[in-house]
Amino acid sequence: MKSKITSLSKNEDFKAILGGKKISNKYLTIFFKKLSDKDYKKLNISFVTKKKIGNAVKRNKIRRRLRNIMNDATKRMRLNLKYCYLLIAKITVLNEPYENIKQTLLNDFEKIK
């Protein structure tokens, strides 16, 4: 099932999700929470890369990789659209192979169900 991916825009939404549940692995931390004003037909997900990771080129590369993984995940598996997700990348995601990151992220989303 292909669903439209939208990102969070309000500061209150980010703060609310940070107060929710989380799953961590060596590549990133996933925060997720149900929000009351969410559209259940869209996947609300945001990608955060800290400035400590590197310059804009490196941070954008990480965000592109994560967005590509999530596009593929929406095609392959059923994600819980009731949740809003916030993915915070760690520095290890920069130099790791794409397939390792993808497999780890998909395993974590299987746990969220």
Buried (B, 14 or more C-beta within 10 A) or exposed (E): EEBEBBEBEEEEBBEBBEEBEBBEBEBBBBBBBBBEEBEEEEBBBBBBBEEEBBEEEBBEBBBEBBBEBBEEBBEEEEBEBEBBBBBBBBBBBBEEEEEEBBEBBBEBBEEEE
